[in-house]
Amino acid sequence: MVDSKYLAKPGKKFKIADWKTSDTGDFKDKDDAEPVVAKNLKKLNDLQEVLYAQNKYSILVVFQAMDAGGKDGAIEHIFSGVNPQGCQVTSFKAPSELELAHDFLWRIHNAVPRRGMIGIFNRSHYESVLVERVHELVPKKQWQSRYAHINQFEKMLTDEGVTILKFFLHISKDEQKQRLQDRLNDKDKHWKFAPHDLDERKLWDVYQNAYEDAIAKCSTDHAPWYVVPADRKWYRNWVISDTIVRAMEKLDLKYPPPPDDILKYRVE
């Protein structure tokens, strides 16, 4: 677990209203932060190369947010420099008929990154205690039991060498309004807009309560939640990239040793 002021501390009370959405830390502005973010992205690229070569650990990065929260943008920017061979993105939409015929973690487990890989979840298993709770798609007793199942599942993954970092991209309701309006105003962003987003926006407070419970109950030492101030995209990118880099630096990453007799080989 990487300590951070944005860490939702395991076992502590969590109130989502206490967390700022527009924090910019010690940076004066975007220009002040950009060189630091660029440095983090270079470090991430270098660390990923060793992770891939060593083939011992894997990294699972989970993104959750309200609509227009910035998941796609964060993924695009932060992982722009990594080798695609060592990175996989899984976007979890509404479950298929086949997926609904299995337990709620079935499709999730299948997407967990293998050793040597960085796996990115755009939405995740937490949809089962968010969307399914808010829209009453399953009984209360069923979604309430899932917090414990999620914690057990994540503990099993970390015991097997998966580092899990979960990011809630925390935006204000006003910022969401602006971003949704931008999608309507810019024809190049029309493809991003879905009328359904407006219906979901009406459930803002209900979703906030669901996120509050999910983070409070499932931020653990082995799989922490980070609440990222996401009104400013450039600061969001710094928080996420810095957290990932520091977590990877804590791993015992090193290139695998060469064959004992490598020096005898010659390329003719």
C-alpha positions, -999 to +999 in steps of 0.1 A: +000+000+000+013+034-010+007+061+017-009+092+003-032+120+014-056+106-011-056+072+004-090+061+019-074+047+050-085+011+058-107+007+088-114+045+091-147+063+086-151+076+051-174+105+041-172+114+004-183+150+010-151+155+031-129+150+000-122+179-023-127+175-061-107+205-071-075+201-051-043+210-069-018+202-042+015+222-043+013+230-080+005+265-091-011+254-124-010+229-152+023+242-166+039+237-132+027+201-130+034+190-166+072+183-162+066+163-131+039+142-148+062+137-178+089+124-154+064+100-138+054+087-172+090+081-181+095+062-148+064+041-155+077+032-189+110+021-175+094+001-146+070-016-170+099-029-191+114-046-161+080-059-148+075-075-182+109-090-185+109-103-149+075-119-153+070-123-116+045-096-105+015-080-121-003-047-116-040-042-116-052-006-119-089-001-113-108+031-124-142+040-112-160+073-116-193+090-122-202+095-159-177+120-175-154+114-145-123+111-168-116+073-168-109+072-206-087+103-205-067+091-175-060+058-192-051+074-225-027+099-209-010+079-181-003+048-202+005+066-234+042+056-232+041+020-220+048-009-243+014-022-256+027-058-253+028-054-215-005-036-210-041-046-213-073-026-209-106-042-201-138-021-202-167-036-183-200-029-199-234-043-190-229-081-185-238-104-214-262-133-211-233-157-206-218-135-179-251-132-161-253-170-160-222-170-137-212-155-104-205-117-105-167-122-103-165-147-131-158-122-159-136-102-137-112-130-128-108-139-164-095-103-171-069-102-142-035-095-157-011-124-159+024-120-144+045-094-161+015-073-172-002-041-162-040-046-164-063-017-164-100-020-155-123+007-170-151+001-145-148-032-127-163-057-102-175-027-082-203-021-107-220-050-088-222-028-056-228+004-075-251+002-106-268-031-094-274-015-061-286+019-074-310+004-099-321-025-076-311-051-101-303-076-073-318-079-038-302-058-010-291-089+008-272-100-023-253-068-030-245-064+007-227-097+008-205-088-021-183-064-002-169-094+017-166-114-015-147-086-032-123-082-003-116-120-002-111-120-040-087-091-039-068-107-011-064-139-030-050-119-060-025-100-039-013-132-023-006-145-058+016-115-067-009-090-080-005-054-068-040-037-068-045+000-070-080+014-071-088+049-081-121+067-077-120+098-099-138+123-078-155+151-097-181+176-086-216+177-099-210+211-115-179+197-133-199+167-146-225+191-159-199+211-178-183+180-193-216+166-204-225+199-219-192+200-237-201+167-254-232+183-267-215+215-278-186+199-297-197+177-327-164+157-324-176+147-289-211+138-298-201+101-299-193+103-262-228+115-253-256+091-243-290+103-232-288+076-205-261+097-189-288+124-180-309+098-163-279+086-143-271+122-133-305+124-116-293+096-093-261+115-083-268+114-045-277+078-046-245+069-064-225+090-040-239+070-011-231+037-030-195+049-037-191+059-001-200+024+011-179+007-015-148+027-006-153+025+031-159-013+031-133-022+005-103+000+010-079-025+025-042-027+032-038-052+003-061-034-021-064+003-012-088+029-027-074+063-037-099+092-039-085+114-067-094+150-070-104+149-107-120+183-116-085+193-129-074+167-154-038+175-152-038+171-114-057+138-117-029+126-140-002+135-115-019+118-085-025+086-104+009+084-121+027+092-089+008+066-070+014+039-095+051+047-099+057+046-061+038+013-058+059-003-085+091+011-070+083-008-038+084-041-057+116-061-061+117-055-098+149-066-116+158-080-150+161-118-150+197-131-149+213-142-182+224-177-188+256-185-169+276-190-201+263-161-220+298-146-226+308-176-248+282-167-275+292-147-305+271-132-332+288-140-366 
